[in-house]
């Protein structure tokens, strides 16, 4: 019986001892694709040839304008990535919506993911900020403890050109790095899928919307008021970019000149004084004419995207 107790005492010591097993892997190759949206616009996207490459594959969907990343998801781009062999995708959780993905999603602001590669716990952490809080420092320390190799991707690295980074391993840790070019052999079937997706997406972005002899901001606000049955809209001054006066405009131009990712919520039966009181702190711009009781559209993170309020430019089943 005493041997049994002795064995039970030894178990915790064994669990906490450093592992002597050293994986045979001497190098981990990381293929960094940079912007996946920009990649699919190429004649031969790198995404078409990374599936059979050794190592880990990483890219981001940090689009400008931000709502483009939402549209990519609505057309099925994030599920399409399942067939490319990508391992990590960096993006904003607010715009990334996808089910049944087989890769790691890494939030762009202090998000991380860890993958076991040939016995090495390889972690990437996206540090999309110039200064760190105490909580950020603690998170980095925790990720270091949980991994053998940690790659911190900063703001400058996110938009760097595609490259292959070699992480040389010694005694489970990182000993050196080097950068080389990426060489791929495109998969013709996958190339066709991505080309079809790109063509459909670009055709959607190029679709013309006629402004009915109105300025873009007036057109947008009047359409929203009609679709939500409101007579007053409060909105931040930065909602619109350039003043645009033309007969028609493409959907891409709307995305570039209107913050379509902002959300709005309808508030019913607000008096003029209630509107003024609400707006004291916010200092929003006001569209429409206030009456005794008003149906008002307000910025609200729990509401609908401005893009989705523009009923006349939506086509069910497309996005």
C-alpha positions in Angstrom: 0.0 0.0 0.0 2.8 2.4 0.8 4.2 2.0 -2.7 0.7 3.1 -4.0 0.9 6.3 -1.9 4.4 6.9 -3.1 3.3 6.6 -6.7 0.5 9.1 -6.2 2.9 11.6 -4.7 5.3 11.2 -7.7 2.6 11.8 -10.3 2.3 15.6 -9.8 6.1 15.9 -10.0 6.1 14.0 -13.3 3.4 16.2 -14.8 5.3 19.4 -14.0 8.7 18.2 -15.1 9.9 19.8 -18.4 9.3 17.4 -21.4 12.5 15.9 -22.6 11.0 14.8 -25.8 12.2 17.0 -28.6 10.3 16.8 -31.9 12.4 16.0 -35.0 11.1 19.1 -36.8 13.8 21.7 -37.3 11.9 24.3 -39.2 8.3 25.5 -39.5 7.4 27.3 -42.7 4.7 30.0 -42.4 3.2 31.2 -45.6 1.8 34.7 -45.0 -0.7 35.7 -47.7 -1.5 39.2 -46.4 -4.9 40.4 -47.7 -7.1 37.5 -48.9 -9.4 39.9 -50.7 -6.5 41.4 -52.6 -5.2 37.9 -53.3 -8.4 36.7 -55.1 -8.2 39.7 -57.4 -5.0 38.3 -58.9 -4.8 36.3 -62.1 -3.4 33.3 -60.1 -4.3 33.8 -56.4 -1.8 32.3 -53.9 -4.8 30.7 -52.3 -5.1 28.3 -55.3 -1.7 26.7 -54.5 -1.1 26.6 -50.8 -3.0 23.4 -49.9 -0.1 21.0 -50.6 2.6 23.3 -49.3 4.2 22.3 -46.0 3.9 24.5 -43.0 1.2 26.9 -41.9 -0.8 29.3 -44.0 -2.0 32.7 -42.7 -4.0 35.6 -44.2 -6.3 38.4 -43.2 -9.7 39.9 -44.2 -9.1 43.4 -42.8 -10.8 45.2 -45.7 -11.1 48.9 -46.5 -14.0 49.8 -46.4 -14.9 47.4 -43.4 -18.3 46.5 -44.8 -16.6 44.7 -47.7 -15.6 42.0 -45.3 -19.2 41.5 -44.3 -20.3 41.2 -48.0 -17.5 38.7 -48.6 -19.0 36.6 -45.9 -22.6 36.9 -47.1 -21.5 35.6 -50.5 -19.8 32.5 -48.9 -16.2 33.5 -49.1 -15.3 32.3 -45.6 -16.8 28.9 -46.2 -15.0 28.8 -49.6 -11.7 29.2 -47.7 -12.2 25.7 -46.2 -11.1 24.2 -49.5 -7.8 26.3 -49.7 -5.9 24.7 -46.9 -5.5 27.9 -44.9 -4.8 27.5 -41.2 -5.3 31.0 -39.7 -7.5 33.9 -40.8 -7.2 37.3 -39.1 -10.1 39.6 -39.0 -12.5 41.8 -37.0 -15.1 39.6 -35.1 -17.7 42.3 -35.7 -17.6 41.6 -39.5 -16.7 38.0 -39.5 -19.7 35.7 -39.5 -19.3 32.1 -40.7 -20.3 28.6 -39.6 -18.6 25.3 -40.3 -15.0 26.6 -40.9 -12.0 24.3 -40.6 -9.4 27.0 -39.8 -8.6 29.2 -36.8 -10.2 32.7 -36.8 -7.9 35.2 -35.0 -9.4 38.5 -33.8 -7.4 41.4 -35.2 -7.0 43.2 -31.9 -5.0 41.1 -29.4 -6.5 37.8 -30.7 -4.6 34.6 -30.8 -4.7 31.0 -31.8 -2.4 28.0 -31.1 -2.0 25.0 -33.4 0.0 21.9 -32.8 2.4 21.4 -35.7 4.6 18.3 -35.7 4.6 18.3 -31.9 5.4 22.1 -31.7 2.8 24.4 -30.2 2.8 27.2 -32.7 0.9 30.4 -31.7 0.2 33.6 -33.6 -1.1 36.7 -31.8 -2.3 39.8 -33.7 -1.2 43.0 -32.0 -3.0 45.6 -34.0 -2.2 48.5 -31.7 0.7 50.8 -30.9 0.6 50.6 -27.1 -0.4 47.8 -24.8 -2.5 47.8 -21.6 -1.7 45.7 -18.6 -4.3 43.2 -19.7 -2.6 43.0 -23.1 0.7 42.3 -21.5 -0.8 39.6 -19.4 -2.4 38.0 -22.4 0.9 37.9 -24.3 2.6 36.3 -21.3 -0.1 33.6 -21.0 0.2 32.8 -24.8 4.0 32.5 -24.4 3.5 30.0 -21.5 1.0 27.9 -23.5 3.1 27.7 -26.7 6.6 26.7 -27.8 6.8 29.3 -30.6 4.9 32.6 -30.6 4.7 34.9 -33.6 3.4 38.4 -32.8 2.0 40.1 -35.9 2.0 43.8 -35.4 0.3 46.6 -37.4 3.1 46.9 -39.9 3.2 43.2 -40.6 -0.5 42.8 -41.3 -0.4 44.7 -44.6 3.1 43.6 -45.7 3.5 41.8 -49.0 3.0 38.0 -49.1 6.1 36.0 -48.0 7.2 32.7 -46.6 8.8 32.9 -43.2 11.0 30.1 -41.9 11.0 29.5 -38.2 14.0 27.4 -37.2 13.4 25.3 -34.1 15.9 24.1 -31.5 14.9 22.3 -28.2 11.3 23.1 -28.9 12.0 26.8 -29.1 12.7 29.4 -31.8 16.4 29.8 -32.7 16.2 31.9 -35.9 14.1 33.1 -38.8 14.5 33.8 -42.5 12.2 35.0 -45.3 11.9 33.5 -48.8 9.6 33.8 -51.8 6.4 31.8 -52.1 6.2 29.4 -55.0 3.0 27.6 -55.8 1.4 25.3 -58.4 -2.2 26.5 -58.8 -5.0 24.0 -58.4 -7.1 24.5 -61.6 -10.4 23.4 -59.9 -9.9 25.8 -57.0 -8.7 28.5 -59.4 -12.0 28.3 -61.3 -14.0 28.5 -58.0 -12.2 31.6 -56.9 -12.4 33.2 -60.3 -16.2 32.7 -60.3 -16.5 34.1 -56.8 -14.3 37.1 -57.7 -16.4 37.8 -60.9 -19.7 37.6 -59.0 -18.4 39.8 -56.2 -16.9 42.4 -58.5 -20.1 42.5 -60.6 -22.1 43.2 -57.4 -19.7 46.0 -56.5 -20.0 47.5 -59.9 -23.8 47.6 -59.9 -25.1 51.1 -60.6 -27.6 52.9 -58.3 -29.4 55.9 -59.7 -29.6 58.8 -57.3 -32.8 60.3 -58.6 -31.2 63.8 -59.0 -30.3 63.9 -55.3 -26.9 64.2 -53.5 -25.7 60.9 -52.2 -26.3 61.7 -48.6 -29.8 63.0 -49.3 -30.6 59.9 -51.4 -29.3 57.6 -48.6 -31.2 59.3 -45.8 -34.5 59.6 -47.8 -34.4 55.9 -48.7 -33.7 54.9 -45.1 -36.6 57.1 -43.9 -38.9 55.5 -46.4 -37.8 51.9 -45.6 -38.1 52.3 -41.8 -41.1 54.7 -41.8 -39.4 57.5 -39.8 -39.5 61.3 -40.2 -36.3 62.1 -38.3 -32.8 60.5 -38.5 -29.9 61.3 -36.2 -26.5 60.4 -37.5 -22.8 61.2 -36.8 -21.2 63.8 -39.0 -18.6 61.2 -40.2 -21.3 58.9 -41.7 -20.7 60.4 -45.2 -17.4 61.1 -46.9 -17.2 63.2 -50.0 -20.2 65.2 -51.3 -21.3 63.4 -54.4 -23.7 64.8 -57.0 -24.1 62.6 -60.1 -26.7 60.7 -61.9 -25.6 57.3 -60.7 -23.1 55.7 -58.5 -21.7 52.2 -58.1 -22.2 50.1 -55.0 -18.4 50.2 -54.4 -18.5 54.0 -54.4 -21.2 53.9 -51.8 -19.1 51.6 -49.6 -16.2 54.0 -50.0 -18.2 57.1 -49.2 -20.7 55.9 -46.6 -20.0 54.0 -43.3 -22.3 51.2 -44.2 -21.1 49.2 -41.1 -22.8 51.6 -38.7 -26.0 50.3 -37.0 -29.3 52.1 -36.4 -32.4 51.4 -34.3 -35.8 52.9 -34.6 -37.3 54.8 -31.6 -41.0 55.6 -31.7 -43.0 58.5 -30.4 -40.1 60.8 -29.4 -41.0 64.4 -28.7 -39.0 67.3 -30.1 -37.6 68.0 -26.6 -36.6 64.3 -26.1 -34.7 64.5 -29.4 -32.9 67.7 -28.3 -32.1 66.1 -24.9 -30.8 62.9 -26.4 -28.7 64.9 -28.8 -27.1 67.2 -26.2 -24.2 64.8 -25.6 -24.0 63.0 -28.9 -24.2 66.1 -31.1 -25.5 64.1 -34.1 -26.7 65.8 -37.3 -30.4 65.8 -37.8 -32.3 64.9 -41.0 -36.0 65.5 -41.4 -38.6 67.8 -39.8 -39.5 67.3 -36.2 -43.3 67.3 -35.3 -45.1 66.8 -32.0 -44.3 63.1 -31.8 -41.7 61.6 -34.1 -40.5 58.3 -35.4 -36.8 58.5 -35.1 -33.9 56.5 -36.3 -30.9 56.5 -34.0 -27.4 55.1 -34.1 -27.4 51.9 -32.0 -25.0 49.0 -31.8 -27.9 46.6 -31.4 -29.7 47.8 -34.5 -29.4 47.0 -38.2 -26.5 47.9 -40.5 -27.1 51.0 -42.5 -26.4 49.0 -45.7 -29.4 46.7 -44.8 -31.7 49.7 -44.3 -31.3 50.6 -47.9 -34.0 48.3 -49.2 -33.9 49.6 -52.8 -30.4 48.4 -53.3 -30.8 45.0 -51.8 -31.5 41.9 -53.9 -32.6 38.9 -51.8 -30.4 35.8 -52.3 -27.4 37.8 -53.5 -26.0 39.2 -50.2 
